[in-house]
Amino acid sequence: MGSPFDTAEGYVNAEGAIHSFVGSPALATICLILSVIITLWFLYRSFTLH
């Protein structure tokens, strides 16, 4: 899976949303779940410090 843009100018001048993981929704789901777990872990640890 390569870049949808041929040049840097194409990337800079793109309009609308740029979906990096459109080809693999499972990867996006894994990243989302991992982010939620890390966020909850940081919140838990910040309130349980001694």
VMD Tcl script that draws the C-alpha trace (Angstrom):
set ca {
  {0.00 0.00 0.00}
  {1.71 3.15 -1.19}
  {0.95 6.80 -0.85}
  {-2.09 8.14 -2.71}
  {-0.01 11.20 -3.65}
  {2.65 11.31 -6.33}
  {4.31 14.52 -5.13}
  {4.57 16.65 -2.00}
  {2.58 19.36 -3.76}
  {-0.30 16.95 -4.23}
  {-0.28 16.24 -0.50}
  {-0.12 19.91 0.49}
  {-2.88 20.92 -1.95}
  {-5.23 18.07 -1.02}
  {-8.73 19.10 -0.04}
  {-10.85 17.23 2.45}
  {-9.87 14.45 4.80}
  {-6.83 12.31 4.09}
  {-7.47 8.76 5.27}
  {-4.22 6.92 5.86}
  {-5.75 3.62 6.96}
  {-8.59 3.42 4.45}
  {-7.12 0.20 3.05}
  {-6.96 -1.59 6.41}
  {-9.77 -0.74 8.84}
  {-8.50 -3.42 11.24}
  {-5.32 -1.42 11.80}
  {-7.34 1.72 12.53}
  {-9.47 -0.22 15.03}
  {-6.40 -1.65 16.76}
  {-4.85 1.83 17.02}
  {-8.08 3.23 18.45}
  {-8.37 0.50 21.07}
  {-4.70 0.86 22.00}
  {-5.10 4.63 22.36}
  {-8.11 4.22 24.65}
  {-6.25 1.68 26.81}
  {-3.20 3.94 27.12}
  {-5.38 6.96 27.97}
  {-7.25 5.04 30.66}
  {-3.97 3.71 32.06}
  {-2.54 7.24 32.33}
  {-5.71 8.50 34.02}
  {-5.66 5.59 36.47}
  {-1.96 6.04 37.29}
  {-2.30 9.80 37.74}
  {-4.91 9.36 40.47}
  {-3.24 6.44 42.24}
  {0.23 7.87 42.79}
  {1.48 7.71 46.36}
}
mol new
graphics top color blue
foreach p $ca { graphics top sphere $p radius 0.5 }
foreach p [lrange $ca 0 end-1] q [lrange $ca 1 end] { graphics top cylinder $p $q radius 0.2 }
display resetview
